[in-house]
């Protein structure tokens, strides 16, 4: 039987972590929370991933922010799923 890891980062790629944080906070808020230039000047997932992979202290800050934000991210995803399902459900037809 496999043991489940208690690490919230287990199985998450840096790209998934960064994408979730940007979806939750946006680039502007990310640059305020973590003061690194790749979030402030012409931010993109690709350039940020490149910087974070080369810079352990910056990656650690992103991982800590993700860990602190995991409940908000989970709620955001659940809300998005609920909204997409409600939009896919056709309204009940009226029969006379």
Residue, then its C-alpha position, 0 to 999 in steps of 0.5 A: x500500500x502506498x503512503x500519501x505524501x503530506x507535502x502539498x507540493x508533491x506531484x506539482x510541477x513548477x509550471x502548475x504552481x506558477x500558473x495557479x498563483x497567477x490565476x489567483x493573484x495576477x501578475x501585479x499582485x504577484x510582483x507585490x507579494x514576491x519582489x522579483x523582476x520577472x513578475x514586474x516587467x513583461x511577465x510571462x510564464x515562460x520567462x518566470x519559469x526560466x528564472x525560477x529554475x535557475x534561482x533557488x531562493x526565488x523558487x522557494x518564495x514561490x513555493x511558500x506562497x503556493x503553500x500558504x495559498x493552497x486553500x484559496x486556489x482549491x476554492x477558486x478551482x471548485x468555483x470555476x468548475x461549478x460555474x462551468x457546469x452550471x453554464x453547460x446545463x441547459x435550462x429546463x424545457x417548458x411543456x404545456 
